[in-house]
Amino acid sequence: MNLLALTPDGSSKHCCSGLTKAVAPACFLLVLTVLLAMIGGSGARAEAVPAAAPQLVAYDMRVAGDEIRTRVVIEFEQKPEFSFHLLASPHRMVVDLPETLFGIDDDVARSRGLLSDIRFGLMAPGRSRIVFSAIGPMKPEMAKVIENGAGGGFRMVFDLVAISNTEFDTLMHEQQWSGSTPRSGKSGRLAKSEPEAKKRFTVAIDPGHGGIDAGARGRNGLQEKDLTLEISQTLKGILADYADIRVVMTREDDRFVSLAERVRIARQYEADLFVSIHADSIRLRGVRGASVYTLSDKASDKMAQQLAASENRSDLIAGLSLEDEPDGVADILIDLTRRETHLFSAGMARSVVDSFEGNIKLINNPIRSAGFRVLRAHDVPSVLVELGYLSNVEDEKLLRDPKWREKTAVLLASAIDSFRRKTRSVNN
């Protein structure tokens, strides 16, 4: 059990550490008995103590989800009244409660998904607090208490979702929390960090794989994770010469980044476009050439379906489980909630093919679609670019060539700029 005494500056100390929820109340009764005995032994005059109101008891917690959406469920014996607010540096959500007895085990109150740390304990007489620290900007999309029904008790449920820096800053500035309901401040519209007309076009470049997840390996030893990082860095350097384009990288070195974290990064920086770079391997070694994929709930063909299944295993390779996702999270994969975003993704795919055509070999039907988890940001146009296949000797030879890589990065930059100009003209 993780009982903490929280101080105003966020530090904490353990109380009755290691007890199970079944014996936690006994710990407090024992301490109270000892204190009363000490008072009696010192000759202090005994006085009648009024009966205290039943203490709020939190006896269990469940955390599930990923870096885009995380659900927290806390079980209480009585109905809890609560309020909450956001804090920055680091990003946190603070939940205030009446004085609460926490009988929650350490192994369930642990970091997962959006949450990097969970702390709870007594703040002051009559007041307890739970602090959820996050890996980036987030907000509670849902915060409510639900009666358990026949089982008895109540559960407090929070659905936390990743948001952009701008939205978080706006919520911080305007937040006026009342119980479990957030109210906007002066306006329901979110403030923009820059005037919309002057905001630079932001592209999130995603070098596929990394770290423990090496991706595909060519017949002559070339690793996909190294290739994608090098080409992505080259592309970033080329785009630096475009005055109206800002680049965000999902990884800058050889490290593992989960699929959900890649999506969260794009949303945090309000990316106008997400481009994931890959060079996979397939069983048909005669197949070669570049292709571009968008998200869909049904694969365009069997090869696209197999490729998506392979890419979606990246998290499993690193030992992450997809079984902890809360209800509804898996549906985000195919929830194309904004038709406009889907159309823009298709437009970017066409821009890439138009730029490559006549310059780089393309496979037959180069624009395809499937359920790629890395493309699931519902508000960011997203494409996955397959530069070629490491399973093909000729493709691997080209992918090793520095001049070919430079040429390909230049063509990708041109496609991104073309997409930027088209979308800006549509929005204006």
Secondary structure, DSSP 8 states (H G I E B T S, - for coil): ---EEE-TTS-EEESSTT--TTTHHHHHHHHHHHHHHHHHHTT------------EEEEEEEEEE-SSEEEEEEEESS----EEEEETTTTEEEEEEESEEE---TTTS--BTTEEEEEEEEEETTEEEEEEEESS-EEEEEEEEEE-GGG-SEEEEEEEEE--HHHHHHHHHH-EEETTEEE-SS-SS---SS-TTT--EEEEEEE--BTTB---B-TTS-BHHHHHHHHHHHHHHHHTT-TTEEEEES-SSS----HHHHHHHHHHTT-SEEEEEE----S-TT--SEEEEEE-SS-SSHHHHHHHHHHTTHHHHTT--STT--TTHHHHTT----HHHHHHHHHHHHHHHHHHTTTS-EEEEEEEEE--GGG--TTS-EEEEE---TTSHHHHHHHH-HHHHHHHHHHHHHHHHHHHHHHHHHH-
